[in-house]
Amino acid sequence: MKPWRVLLLTLSFLLLSGCLVTFDRPLAVHQPAPKALLGQWSSKDAWGQPLQLTISRTAQGGYKALARTQGQAARAYDFTVSRHGNRWYLSAGVPKQLGGHYLIGGFELIDGQQLVVYTLDIEQVQQAVAKQELSGHAVQVPEDNGAGVLIDSPAERVLAYLDDPANSDLFVEAARFQRTGK
């Protein structure tokens, strides 16, 4: 499995149909994530293999996800968390070979025992750009992964769009993890 696929699955920003929504800057961090986010989680990756995820805080105030899949070396990924409106968001840097920039997704904790992570529906984001609700442009994702879209709207505009109840179907469940251990 390619390292970028583990990153995208780990942070659950899966490549939907080979397309990727990226942003030119991460969301600002306003408050720490709920303590229930920290700890050990498990799921299955896109190929049905067990996936172990350990989330911890970093000294810089961000978070680190350490992902382990069967037969692969563990990989660590840094991300930030912010809350705006009723939603929790996370931002993570995209590797240079995939164009750089940042991914933004949503997450929710259910009774502290399930972690559900959401990615953005690229078709709806493309429509928002066409309607000038967001500013951005199409980009070619390297390594033959298809077309993507890079959003360059200011953070306030992005958050207003993401928080709008009319756009609630913009978020697509990408992964569901179960709490393991303590």
GIRARA-V217430 format. One record per residue. RES is the residue in three letters. BURIAL is I if it has 16 or more other ideal C-beta (glycine too) atoms within 10 Angstrom, else O. Layout:
RES:BURIAL, RES:BURIAL
//
This chain:
MET:O, LYS:O, PRO:O, TRP:I, ARG:I, VAL:I, LEU:I, LEU:I, LEU:I, THR:I, LEU:I, SER:I, PHE:I, LEU:I, LEU:I, LEU:I, SER:O, GLY:O, CYS:I, LEU:I, VAL:I, THR:I, PHE:I, ASP:O, ARG:O, PRO:I, LEU:I, ALA:O, VAL:I, HIS:O, GLN:O, PRO:O, ALA:I, PRO:O, LYS:O, ALA:O, LEU:I, LEU:O, GLY:I, GLN:I, TRP:I, SER:O, SER:I, LYS:O, ASP:I, ALA:O, TRP:O, GLY:O, GLN:O, PRO:O, LEU:I, GLN:I, LEU:I, THR:I, ILE:I, SER:O, ARG:O, THR:O, ALA:O, GLN:O, GLY:O, GLY:I, TYR:I, LYS:O, ALA:I, LEU:O, ALA:I, ARG:I, THR:I, GLN:O, GLY:O, GLN:O, ALA:O, ALA:O, ARG:O, ALA:O, TYR:I, ASP:O, PHE:I, THR:I, VAL:I, SER:I, ARG:O, HIS:I, GLY:O, ASN:O, ARG:I, TRP:I, TYR:I, LEU:I, SER:I, ALA:I, GLY:I, VAL:I, PRO:O, LYS:O, GLN:O, LEU:I, GLY:I, GLY:O, HIS:I, TYR:I, LEU:I, ILE:I, GLY:I, GLY:I, PHE:I, GLU:O, LEU:I, ILE:O, ASP:O, GLY:O, GLN:O, GLN:O, LEU:I, VAL:I, VAL:I, TYR:I, THR:I, LEU:I, ASP:I, ILE:I, GLU:O, GLN:I, VAL:I, GLN:I, GLN:O, ALA:I, VAL:I, ALA:O, LYS:O, GLN:O, GLU:I, LEU:I, SER:O, GLY:I, HIS:O, ALA:O, VAL:O, GLN:O, VAL:I, PRO:O, GLU:O, ASP:O, ASN:I, GLY:O, ALA:O, GLY:I, VAL:I, LEU:I, ILE:I, ASP:I, SER:I, PRO:O, ALA:I, GLU:O, ARG:O, VAL:I, LEU:I, ALA:I, TYR:I, LEU:I, ASP:O, ASP:O, PRO:O, ALA:O, ASN:I, SER:O, ASP:O, LEU:I, PHE:I, VAL:O, GLU:O, ALA:I, ALA:I, ARG:O, PHE:I, GLN:O, ARG:I, THR:O, GLY:O, LYS:O
//
